[in-house]
Amino acid sequence: MGIRAVVNAPNWSETHHRGEAKCRDTSLTPTRSRDVFFEDEPLALDICNGTFDGQVCPRRTECLRVAMFNKENFGIWGGMTSKDRLDMRMRYPGMPERWIWHAPGESESPSNEETPWQAAS
């Protein structure tokens, strides 16, 4: 039995210097009957990765970091499906500095996003 480190979710609100996470949009707020990020994967991916409105979620990298460290098995986190996250963990085990993903067609050039290892410190 191993010890599992849990990374607490960052402040997703508009008070953060990078802005509010797109999942906090009031029209997307989960209800008892519907949660876009767990029930409508294509729409959630479009929202996170910017194909919905042309803007990638400013907090996508942090969201992916939290999901990867916490081994989230369900829903869309950081613009990735649970299968994509599992594939990344299998490909780069114990290498969180490699846990960066870019949507198809998105450049892999450095951006102003915090990398997972920068955000962890």
N, C-alpha and C positions, 0 to 999 in steps of 0.2 A: 504494500500500500504506500503510495507516494503522497507527498504534500503538494497540493496544487495552489499556486499563487493566484489570487483573484485581483484583477485590476478594476478598481471602481470607475464607474462612468464619469467622464468629465462634466463640466458645466456646459450643457448644450444650449443654454439660453443666449439671448441677444447681448448679455452683459460681457460675454467673452470677446477678446480683442479680434478674433477672426470672424465673429458674427454667429448668428443662430443656425443651428442645424436645420436642414430642410424638413426633416421628419417632424419638427415641432410646429409646422404650419397647421393652423387650426382646422383647415379642411381635411387634413390627414390624421387628426387626432383619433387614436383608437377608441372604439366603443365596444360594448359587450357583444354587438353583432358583427363588427367588422374591424379588422386591423390590416391595412394595406401591406405592411411590411412582413406579414406572416401569411396572408391569404392571396394576394395578387402580385406574385413575383415579377411578372413583366413590367407592371406599372411601377413597382417599388424600384426596380433596377433603372428604369427610365428617369425616375425622380433623382436617385442618388448620383447617377452618372451623367446627368445633364441632357439627355436626349428628350426629356419632357419639356424643358423650358430653355435649353441652351446654356445652363449654368450647372456645373458640377457642385455638389454639396460642399461647402467650405470646410466641413468637419469630417469628410469621408475618411481620411487617413486615420484620424483618432478613433473613429467608429470601428474601423477594421482592426485596429490595434486592440481595442477592448474585446471585440469578438474573438480574435485569435487567441489572446491570452486566457480568456474565460472559456474557450472551447465551446462557443455557442453552436448548437446543432440544428437550430431552426431559424427560419426567417432570413431576411435580407439585412446584412450588416456591412457597412463600408462598401457598398456597391457590388457585393458578391453573394452568390447563393451559398447554402450550407455545403453543397458538393464542391464548389470552387474553393471554399475555405479549407475543407478537408484535404483536397488535392494539394493545396499550398503547404499545409502543415506536413503532409507526407513527403513532399518534394524537398522542403527545407526544414527538417526537424531540428528544433532547438536553435534556429537561426532567425530570430525576430527581425534582424536588420534586412532580411530578404522578403519580409512579408509586406510588400508594396505591390499593389495591383493597379493596372491602368485599363480602363474600358477599351473595347475594340475601337480603333480609329483615334484614340487619344494619344498624344505624344508622350514619350517616356522621358522627355527632358525634365530637368529639375524645375520644380515649381515653387511657389511660396508656401506650399503645404509643409507642415511639420512632419518629419519622418517619424516612424514609430519609436525609434530609439531616442530621438530628441524629446519627444513628448513624455517618455517614461522617466526621464531624469528631472 
